[in-house]
Amino acid sequence: MKFRDRVDAGNLLAERLAKTGYDHAIVLGIPRGGIILADIVASKLGADFDIVIPRKLGAPENEELAIGAVMEDGTSYINRYIVNALRIPQEYVENEKARQAAEIKRRAAAYRKPGGYHIAGKNAILVDDGIATGATVIASARWARKQNPSSLTVAVPVAPPQSVEVLEQEADSVIVLYTPRDFASVGQFYEEFGPVSDEQVVQVMRSRGLL
């Protein structure tokens, strides 16, 4: 199964979520790619919309290898298996969390008006364009829990089964359109998977009155 692009995936995900039915919902997109899908899902469901901004924690000398993820307030997920296997010092983990939290503040200032979130009592739906290790989505889910939603759903077009199993421990429900066992990267399941620019994120946020 391949999605044409993020718009196609967003429409299909919205159709799936509409069958479940979500009243008094807020869709939370994870930039940058996830915001395209989240905007579509929120429109189709007639739900509120906002974004959350996690950052991956990179391993020493290999930033592409995720050892976890963090949110601006320090909420985090650490993959202890990788950290222990690579013998990564706790001092490095804490320094990396602080470095990425600073980057989140920079992005938040560029993407979103200052101010709090209105998630309490709503059915929160976290949306991304796909999940690989799940680190950023797990950190986002843990942060969203702290906002006291009435329920928390993670919804993505594609994710490997092992990541879905982990996420099921973090959310009330996990909705995935395709769970292939032969999984190398999210991009392999899209015909077109170009990068989403800051300008595209800003355009969506301005159209929503959030910037």
C-alpha positions as CSV (number, residue, x, y, z in Angstrom):
1,M,0.0,0.0,0.0
2,K,1.2,3.5,-0.9
3,F,-0.3,6.9,-0.3
4,R,0.0,9.4,-3.2
5,D,1.1,12.2,-0.8
6,R,0.3,13.7,2.6
7,V,-3.0,15.1,1.3
8,D,-4.2,11.7,0.1
9,A,-3.1,10.2,3.5
10,G,-4.9,12.9,5.4
11,N,-8.1,12.4,3.5
12,L,-8.0,8.6,4.1
13,L,-7.2,9.1,7.8
14,A,-10.1,11.6,8.2
15,E,-12.5,9.1,6.6
16,R,-11.4,6.4,9.1
17,L,-11.7,8.7,12.1
18,A,-15.1,9.9,10.9
19,K,-16.4,6.4,11.1
20,T,-15.5,6.2,14.8
21,G,-17.0,9.6,15.6
22,Y,-15.4,12.2,17.8
23,D,-17.4,14.9,19.5
24,H,-15.8,17.9,21.1
25,A,-12.5,17.0,19.6
26,I,-9.2,18.7,19.1
27,V,-6.7,17.5,16.5
28,L,-3.0,18.1,17.4
29,G,-0.6,18.0,14.4
30,I,3.1,17.2,14.8
31,P,5.1,19.5,12.5
32,R,6.2,19.6,10.0
33,G,4.8,16.7,8.0
34,G,2.0,15.9,10.4
35,I,0.5,19.4,10.2
36,I,-0.7,18.8,6.6
37,L,-2.7,15.7,7.6
38,A,-3.9,17.2,10.9
39,D,-5.3,20.3,9.1
40,I,-7.3,18.0,6.8
41,V,-8.5,15.8,9.6
42,A,-9.7,18.7,11.7
43,S,-11.6,20.2,8.8
44,K,-13.3,16.9,8.0
45,L,-14.3,16.2,11.6
46,G,-15.3,19.8,12.4
47,A,-12.8,19.7,15.2
48,D,-10.5,22.2,16.8
49,F,-6.9,22.4,15.7
50,D,-3.5,23.1,17.1
51,I,0.0,21.8,17.0
52,V,2.5,20.2,19.4
53,I,6.2,20.4,18.9
54,P,8.4,17.5,20.1
55,R,12.0,17.1,19.2
56,K,14.0,13.9,18.8
57,L,17.0,13.3,21.0
58,G,19.9,12.2,18.9
59,A,22.6,9.7,20.0
60,P,26.2,10.9,20.5
61,E,28.0,11.2,17.1
62,N,24.9,10.0,15.3
63,E,22.0,12.5,15.6
64,E,19.8,10.5,13.2
65,L,19.6,7.7,15.8
66,A,16.8,8.6,18.2
67,I,17.4,7.8,21.8
68,G,14.1,9.4,22.8
69,A,12.2,12.7,22.4
70,V,11.4,15.7,24.5
71,M,8.7,18.5,24.8
72,E,9.2,22.1,25.7
73,D,8.2,21.6,29.3
74,G,10.6,18.7,29.7
75,T,8.1,15.9,29.3
76,S,10.1,13.1,27.6
77,Y,10.5,9.6,26.4
78,I,13.8,7.8,26.7
79,N,14.5,4.5,24.9
80,R,16.4,2.9,27.7
81,Y,17.3,-0.1,25.6
82,I,19.3,2.1,23.2
83,V,20.8,4.3,25.9
84,N,22.0,1.3,27.9
85,A,23.3,-0.6,24.8
86,L,25.3,2.4,23.7
87,R,26.3,3.2,27.3
88,I,25.2,6.8,26.9
89,P,25.9,8.8,30.1
90,Q,22.9,10.4,31.8
91,E,24.7,13.8,31.6
92,Y,24.6,13.5,27.8
93,V,20.9,12.7,27.9
94,E,20.1,15.7,30.1
95,N,22.2,18.1,28.0
96,E,20.5,16.8,24.8
97,K,17.1,17.3,26.3
98,A,18.0,20.9,27.3
99,R,19.4,21.6,23.8
100,Q,16.3,20.3,22.0
101,A,13.9,22.1,24.4
102,A,15.6,25.3,23.4
103,E,15.0,24.5,19.7
104,I,11.4,23.8,20.5
105,K,11.0,27.3,22.0
106,R,12.5,28.8,18.8
107,R,10.1,26.8,16.6
108,A,7.1,27.6,18.9
109,A,7.8,31.3,18.5
110,A,7.9,30.9,14.7
111,Y,4.9,28.6,14.4
112,R,2.4,29.6,17.1
113,K,1.0,32.6,19.0
114,P,2.1,32.7,22.6
115,G,-0.5,31.2,24.9
116,G,-1.8,28.1,26.5
117,Y,-3.6,25.1,25.0
118,H,-7.3,24.3,25.2
119,I,-7.3,20.5,25.5
120,A,-8.8,19.8,28.9
121,G,-12.1,17.8,28.6
122,K,-11.8,17.4,24.8
123,N,-11.1,14.2,22.8
124,A,-7.5,14.8,21.7
125,I,-6.3,13.3,18.5
126,L,-2.5,13.3,17.8
127,V,-1.8,13.2,14.1
128,D,1.5,12.6,12.2
129,D,2.3,11.5,8.7
130,G,3.7,8.2,10.0
131,I,5.6,6.6,12.8
132,A,9.0,4.8,12.7
133,T,10.4,4.4,16.2
134,G,7.6,6.4,17.8
135,A,9.8,8.5,20.0
136,T,8.3,11.9,19.1
137,V,4.7,10.6,19.2
138,I,5.2,9.0,22.6
139,A,6.6,12.2,24.1
140,S,3.7,14.1,22.5
141,A,1.2,11.7,24.0
142,R,2.7,12.0,27.4
143,W,2.6,15.7,27.2
144,A,-1.0,15.6,25.9
145,R,-2.0,13.4,28.9
146,K,-0.9,16.2,31.2
147,Q,-3.4,18.6,29.6
148,N,-6.3,16.4,30.9
149,P,-8.2,15.4,27.7
150,S,-11.3,13.3,28.1
151,S,-9.6,10.8,25.7
152,L,-6.4,10.5,23.8
153,T,-6.1,9.0,20.3
154,V,-3.0,8.6,18.1
155,A,-3.9,8.5,14.4
156,V,-1.4,8.0,11.6
157,P,-1.4,6.5,8.1
158,V,1.4,4.0,8.6
159,A,3.5,2.5,11.4
160,P,5.3,-0.8,12.1
161,P,3.5,-3.2,14.4
162,Q,6.1,-3.0,17.2
163,S,5.7,0.8,17.4
164,V,1.9,0.4,17.5
165,E,2.2,-2.0,20.5
166,V,4.3,0.6,22.4
167,L,1.9,3.4,21.6
168,E,-1.0,1.4,22.8
169,Q,0.5,1.8,26.3
170,E,0.4,5.6,26.0
171,A,-2.9,6.4,24.4
172,D,-6.6,5.3,24.8
173,S,-6.6,4.2,21.1
174,V,-4.2,4.0,18.2
175,I,-5.6,4.2,14.7
176,V,-3.2,3.2,11.9
177,L,-4.3,2.6,8.3
178,Y,-1.4,0.3,7.4
179,T,0.9,-1.7,9.6
180,P,3.5,-3.3,7.4
181,R,6.0,-5.7,8.9
182,D,8.6,-4.9,6.2
183,F,9.2,-1.3,7.4
184,A,12.3,0.7,6.6
185,S,11.0,4.3,6.7
186,V,7.8,6.3,6.6
187,G,8.7,7.7,3.2
188,Q,8.7,4.3,1.5
189,F,4.9,4.2,1.8
190,Y,4.4,7.5,-0.1
191,E,4.7,8.1,-3.8
192,E,5.6,11.7,-3.0
193,F,7.1,12.5,0.4
194,G,9.0,15.8,-0.1
195,P,9.9,17.9,2.9
196,V,7.3,20.3,4.4
197,S,8.7,23.8,4.8
198,D,8.4,26.2,7.6
199,E,6.4,28.4,5.2
200,Q,3.8,25.7,4.8
201,V,3.4,25.3,8.5
202,V,3.1,29.1,9.0
203,Q,0.5,29.2,6.2
204,V,-1.7,26.6,7.9
205,M,-1.3,28.3,11.3
206,R,-2.2,31.7,9.9
207,S,-5.3,30.2,8.1
208,R,-6.4,28.8,11.5
209,G,-5.8,32.1,13.3
210,L,-3.1,30.6,15.5
211,L,-0.3,32.8,14.3
